[in-house]
Amino acid sequence: MSRIKVSKTTLPNETKKSKEWPVVVYFWSFGLTILSYAFARAALDGQPHPYHWGAALIGGIVGIPLGWLWYRWRGDLF
């Protein structure tokens, strides 16, 4: 007889983890996108329009780690 110990196996449904991002990450990202676009629209009024889009893009990218920090600190919104 073999003396190999068999560890408990889990069902395939139990091993699947959610691949979705928390809602708070989306809220931070979209919120900072809109806020940074509005701020850039007011501050860079005489500049070309792609600067406003760039500011919105940067705001959305910055919102992702801030949303994850909020999620780790305070949890999800719903």
N, C-alpha and C positions, 0 to 999 in steps of 0.2 A: 504494500500500500504506500501511497505517496503521502509525504508529510507536508505538502504545500498548503499553506493557509490561503483561503480564498477570502478576499475582502468583499464587503457588501457592494453590490452593484446597484446603481440607481437606474430608474426607468428613463427612457429617452425624454419624456415630458418634463421630468424634474431637472435634467441637466441643462435644458434650454433656458437661457437667461434673456431678459428683455433687451433688445437691441435699440429700442427707442430712447430718445433723449427726454429728460424731464421737461415739463411745460415751462418751468421757470427759465430754462436756458433759451427757449424760443422767445419768451417775453423780453428777456434782457437784450437779446440780439435784435429783435425787431424794434424795441423801444429805443435803443441807442442808435439804430439806423435812422429812424425818423428824427430823433432829437439832434443828431449830428448833422443831418441834411438841413434841418431848419436853421440850426446855428450857422452852418456854412453859407446858407442862402443869405442870411442877414449880414454876416461878417465879410463875406467875399462877393458882395453884390456886383462889383465892377469886373470881376474876374470871369473867365470862360466857364461855361456850364459843367464841363467834365470835372472841374475842381469840386463842385458840389457832390457829384456822384462819387468821387474818390473819398470825400469826407464821410459820406454815407456808408461806403464799403468798409472803411476803417472802423467806423462806429459799430457796424455789425460784427466785424471780426473781434473787436475788443469785447463786445457783449457776450460772446460765447464763453470765454474763461470766467468772466464775472458771474454769468449765470451758473456755471458749475461750482464756483466758490459759494454762491448763495445756496445752492442745493446741498452742498456739504455742510454748511453752517446752519441753515434754517430748515432745510427739507424742501419738498415740492409744494406747489401752491394748492393743489387739489388732493 
